[in-house]
Amino acid sequence: MWSFFSRDVSKDFQYEILDKSACLSDDVIWTLHKAKKKGTGEEVSVFVFDIKSSNEVQLELARSAVKRLKTLRHPSILTYLDSVESDKVLYLATEYVEPLYEHLSTHEDQQRELYLGWGIFQITRALSFLNNDGNLRHNNVNIWSVFVNNAGEWKLGGFEYLSPELDLPVKILPGLEKYDPPEKSDFSKQKQITKCSTDMWGLGCLVWEIYNGPLPKKTSLKTIDKIPKSLSSVYSELVGANPSNRPNPADVITRGRRNGGFFKNELVDALLFLEEIQIKDRNEKNRFFSALTPHLDHFPQHICQHKILPQLITAFEYGDAGAAVLAPMFKLGRLLNEAEYQRKIVPCVVKLFGSNDRATRSRLLQQLEHFIDHLQPSTVNDQIFPQVANGFMDTNPTIREQTVKSIIHLASKLNYNNLNVEVLRHFSRLQSKDEQGGIRTNTTVCLGKIAQHLHPQIRQKVLISAFIRAMRDPFPPARSAGVLALAATQQYFLLSEVATRILPALCHHTTDPEKTVRDNVFRTIKGFLGKLEKVSEDPALRESMEADVHAATPSLSNAAATWAGWAVTAVTAKFYRSQSDTVKSSPHSTKLLANKPASLEQPSSSSISTTTSSVTSMTSLEQDKGGESVSDYDDHWDSDNWGDMEAGKPNSTMEVRGTDGWDTEEWGSLEEEPESEQIAESWSTDFVPGSEISRDPSSSNLSEPNSHDHSASGRLVQAKSEIGSELSSEENRLKREEKKIQRQKELEARRVQRQTAGPMKLGARKT
């Protein structure tokens, strides 16, 4: 009667049992089921023993296995979670695993030998723990007693026959007799049994089954064709007839970890280092993480995602791994789905952007393209961009350069104020006043690339003035960038601006000292003239040509695309690589003299993909080596601010690295060598609109581009212009020299005033 009211304790089991695994052998007393924890949905595995259909001996073995597993804790032993026994069934809950046989059948990795080496190493390590540290014998090592979790870690289970005794147990299931060592039936050899001889025989059986499948009979162990040569000698000792000659598992590990050993490979080395990372010093960690990234392509994906990536995140959050961990962490982040990425990687990214370590900030900006797609616009605008914007003012040129480049990836997610006000305000200052020619160049390149994201009114207001200013830069690549920027953003210009502002500015540079600049100028002029000619012949094309000028989401699907073919050559052209470009300034001449002729050169893929600056190495980022902080920049962004350029303190020597053109998202690094003595130049003379050019050749030197006219009348006008403009050009030159000298004096006076006046009050505006 009381049994009617007895409660089934299995109902209190906190795990919901699901599907049964069909890959366990009939020689195992358990059945394996997938399960999940009630409430959280966490995946686990549940081993089920049916008490009703089993005998008392089998029940005692099952109880013994649960008891032993509950007391054993080791990274390579199956993790116990919970257990419960009722009148009908015995439940054993463990971490989520699948049988090794099933795992090997469904995972065919390219680098299979690396992975098998790691798996056999783990089981050998578990046996060493049992035999040497616990003085226990497993007595049941085979392919059915090994399981694999989500992280690809092999776990030893099947503890039904675990014993501290040397005597060999009796296997109640006849199918397990094939795994018994030969000394079990040979009484003369039983005296030679050691504490690890039985488990080493089992390890030999496991090795054979890994490469050949389940063992059909004991004599099959003699077939070693499929076992690797680096493992065959150890295998022969494991399945030797004399138990005393079988090696200790600790010795197997030592021999396998030597150079050329089966356990000596990149995967095992990396995973063992991560397990011991807490006791490694900072230099060891940096070397390891720097070398890890290229190896990740050869590691199994499930190990990278569930084993290596979590440890990298932990090393960054709770250790001193530093910036070196970022590259492999972001590379592995691509293996996660969106929900996992938001939960695991994004919090780390937000935290990283607040770091004061220059090396971390630099690495983060370099890796931005790998994770920007996973960031929400609100996160970018509220938490990330304010930190990024600090890099525009950094005293280290590398940080400033990489900050400029990062805007290409951030632009599509920035709101109106951050993009059209804050970014352009910093760009205005960098393009006109930064002492590094490469930074001024890349600022122009970046502005051209983000033009499509700018508000149409802002775009109309700043683009032409910005690119014309770039064409006046003393740094030749900066001038090329300005010309190519005009070509790449042609669909955003009104035809009236093309005729009155862009073409006169381009014609002025047809005599540029640099051949690369001149070539780009002539190609661009031909393109714009072709556009004007088409509209002149068919005025109906004007509307389609200017369709993108006021469009918030421009496209090349309009008629402008039909003439844009000319721009392909100019846009895909690379900036030249120059060893020495000297900028000279004297009272008698303001022309730029190049020491060596420029040559067009295609940069290598490595030079395109790298984003490190040629001015400073990465090690210099760890110390503040910057000079004066950049100041005295304009708070407002308008066309006058773009057009009124002060050249960015030209240096005597400029080293130029290869840069990419406008057709790809990869940039080269165009950098000047920093110089302690810097001279500011003023470019106050603006180009006269074409409608205001006088017919009198002596009134303007802008008739110079007519020298490219192939008509006889054009050559006659050219000759008259050259004769009549000599006097006026000399007068204009003297006036410019006087203005420049006056401007230099004013700048010097302001510099002295700043040094003697002390610190400015916060919020005070310079005059």
C-alpha angles and dihedrals in degrees: 000000000000092000088064090063096040115119121236103237091198088073088067090057105122094217128081111222117223136168124359122238113237096198102081117104123247086240090073119086093213133072117215122224135182112238143168133215115256112249099012101047091223111165116242138157125243124201109208125202115193106218096186094059097041135075128243095260092056090048091054090051091051092049090048091052091052092047094049095044091051091059099042121087121178134132091244098045123086110269114241117219109166144329138197134183128204134169091275109031146019117217125199116185119199138162114294109282141152128212114273092236091056091045095052090048094054102036115068104171123187091231095045096152091058091052096045089050090056093047096049089045090056094050091046089051091051091051090049088054092051098042101038106026102029099030088225135134120219095198093186109070112151140115092282094057095055123083135183127218129208092273092059093251116147113228127197115227136150097093095166093116100036109141141161090220126096092220115105113247124232112251109223093200112071093212091069095060091088088068094056114112117245093250090069090076096031108074092187091067098044091087088061093058112124132196092267106026095096095048091045089056088051090049089054090052090050092051091051092049092049091062100030108027129246114351110255097190139349095255090062089076089081091069106089102160095116097043113100117252092237088061102034097085093052090044091055090055092047093057095038117138094233109074093201091061095056111108127245113254090239089058090049089056093047093050093044093052094056120100108287093017123132093248094049107095140113095264096051091044092051096046094046090050091052091051090054098036094117091067096045121100124238096259092053090050093050092050091047097049092044091055095040100071099070091047094056092080089065098047123092111268096231091054092049093049102041103025113026101033096053090049091050090052091048091048090053097045100042104020140054096255091134128190095328091077093061099078097055092038094055092042091055091043088075089070092065126089118240096266093050091046092053090049101043110024108027095062089053091049093052090048092048094055089060092057119120092205109108094207090054093048091048094050090045093054090048091053095044095107091060096062108019092096090061095054121096116231091240091055091048095049099040105035111015110035095055088057093044092050090062087068091067088068097041116128091221111088093211093059092047092050095048091046089056091050092049091064089072089067096037099045097085091056100042121104124235097271097044094048105032098035113021100034094043092047090057092042090054092055095043095048094051106031111023111115093217113086092203092056091050089049095048091047088061091045092050093048090055092049095050095043091103090060096050122101109264094240093048090045091054091049102050114021102077094041091047095050093044088052090052090053089060093054116121089225108088096214089053090056090049089050091054092052094046090046090058089051094047095049098040094126091066097061128090114233090239089058090048091056100040104033115013102045095046089050092049093046090055089064098051086100095047113147091234116078092207091057092047092050092051091046094054093048091049093047091052090052096050092044089051090053093051091046093053092050091046090055093043114022089186088075092066094083094051092043090055096038094110097045094088098022118119091206106034123198136182094232093104131084091278088077091063093068097033093088089091089063095060094080093047095043095049094046114112124228112257123256110237125185096197129011112173124201112206127189124186137155089255101046140025097183122124113242118201116211094204132027114256120243129198109243132176111227119230121252090254093054090048096049097045119090101185116120122244091220099066133017122232092257091061089062090073090067130049104244097155123125126213116352114249112257143148095071127151120262095207130063118217141132092268090056090055095043097047098072130181108197112241104252102280118226130221093238127032123187113201124199121202114276135196125243131238096278100076137045093236120096132200121218116254107188138165122214107255116250127199094217111062129181122203119217130198123219100190098147110098129194118266114239113251092244090062098050111119122232087228106095092211094059097068140016091215091095088079094096088064086078086083093060110111096205123102093237089052091055091049092052089047092055093048091047093053092050095044097043099053094086096042093045090052091051091047091049092053091049091051091050091052091049091048094050090048091050092050090053091050092050092048091050091050091049092053090046092054092050094051099036096066126221119342122238117257110270094014114141120223119234 
